[in-house]
Amino acid sequence: MTGRRRAGRQGGVRQRAASSPGTGISLRTGGLPGGGPAALGASSGGPWGAGERGSFTAELAAGLPALVLLLFAGLTAVNAVTTRAGCLDAAREAALAASRGEPGSAAGTRYAPAGARITVTASDDQVTATVRAPVRALGALLPRITVSATAVAAVEPGLPGPQP
């Protein structure tokens, strides 16, 4: 900064009061000493010296892997919820088909996600279908997560017995 000072400025933070008409609310806004782009560090002689150069790159290099990990975790969660919904649909269809006397496993296979295992058990008055499917966690290198869904249906009266 040169030896000259503008009239009315004594250094430090300058503040302006602004008020909304008719509301009586007063807002205070502040500025940096010197004002303009030079005060924001746009020139090499700004308040942030040359020792701060490259700090954004270092922070980005440290924070970007965490952001990518968070993105992969979110995508895995969405994939797991979608697979669980598919398992629930398949279990419901398998239980309903078995309760009507149709093959439950065949009906569930049409709706099940890829790689799912379907088990149908029948008792005297109800049919239970369980579907389990694997979900890849954060790509192909980590172990799989298994999601499952179970549905129960009452055996239809007057029809042949349930078929697993």
N, C-alpha and C positions, 0 to 999 in steps of 0.2 A: 504494500500500500504506500502510496506517495505521502508526502507530508501535508497534503491538503485535506481538509474535512469539509463536508457539506454543511451548510447552515441548518441548525435544528437537530442534528444527530450528535449524540454524545457517546456513541459506541453502545455495545450491549444489545439486547433484544428490543426491537421496537414493537409497540403494540398499538393496534387500532381498535376502536370500539365501533361495532356495527349493531344497529338495533332494527328489529322488524317493526314496520309501521303499525301502530295500533295495538301491539301486543305487550309492549313494555319489557320485552326480553332483550338483554344486551349480550352480545357475543364478543369475545376477545380473540383476535387472531394475532399471531406472532410471526416475526420474520427473523432471519439470521442477520448478524452484523454485516454491513456492506451491501446486502441485497444483491439480486441478480444472479446470473449463472456462475460467476466466480465464487460466490459464497457457498454454492452447492458443490464445489469441488470440480467444476468443469475444466478449470485451468490447472496447470501443474503447481501453481502456487496457492491452491485453495487450502482450507482448513485441514483436509486430509492429505498428508504428505505422501511422498513417493514410497514410503515404507508400507503403505496400505495397498499398493498396486498388486493385483492378482489374488486378493483375498476372496473375491467372489468365485473365482475358479477353484480355489481350495475348498470353500464351503460347498460348492456344487459337487465336487469330487467326493466329498464326505457324505453329502445328503442324497445323492442320486441312487446309490445302491439301496438305501433304506426305502426310497420311494418305489423303486422297481420291486423290491420284496413285498411291499404293501400292495402293489398292483397285482402281483401273482397270488397273494393270499386272498384278495378280493375276488379274483377270477376263479380260484379254487372253490371258494364259498358259493359263488353263483352256480358253478358246475355241480356242486354237491346238492344244492337245493333243487336244481332242475332234475337231477338224477333221482332224487327222493320222490319228486312228484311223479316221475315215470314209474317208479316202483309202486307207489300208491295206486296208480291207475291199473297196473298189471295185477296187483293183489286183489283189488276190488273186482275186476273182471274174472279172475280165476275163481274167487270165492262164489260169485254169483253163478258162474257156469257150473261149478261143481254142485251147488245147491239145487240146480235144476236137473241134475243127472247127466250133464255133459262132462267131457274130460276137462278138468280145471287147469291142468298144466298146459294143455294146448292153447286154451283161451288166453292164459296169462302170458304165454310166449309171444303172442302177437303184439302185446302192448309193452312188454318189458324192455328196458334199456339193454344195450349190447353187453354181453358177459354176465347177465343176471342169472341167479339160481332161484328156481321157484319150487316151493314145497307146499303141498296141499294135504291137510289132515282132516279127516271126517270123524265126527262122533255121532251119537244118536240123533241129536236135533240141531246141530250146527256144523258149519264147515269153516275152517281157518286156513287162510292162504298167506304165506310169507314170501316176500321177494327181497333178495339181497343182491346188491350190485356194487362193483368196485368203482372208485373215483380216483383219478390221478391227482396227487397233491403236488402243486408247484412244478408241473412238468413230469417227465418220464423217469427222472433219476431218484426220486424219493419214494418211499413205500406208499401203497394205495390206502385210501380211506374206504371203508365199507359202509354203505348206507342201506337201511332196510325199512320195509313198511309191511304192516300186517292188516288184513281185513277179515272180518267175520261176517258170515251170512247164515241165516236160518234155513234149514232144509225145507224145501217146498213140499207141502202135504199132497199126497195123491200121486206123486211122481216117483219114478224109480229111485233107488238110493243114490247118495252122492258118489261121484267118481273123482278120485284124485287125479 
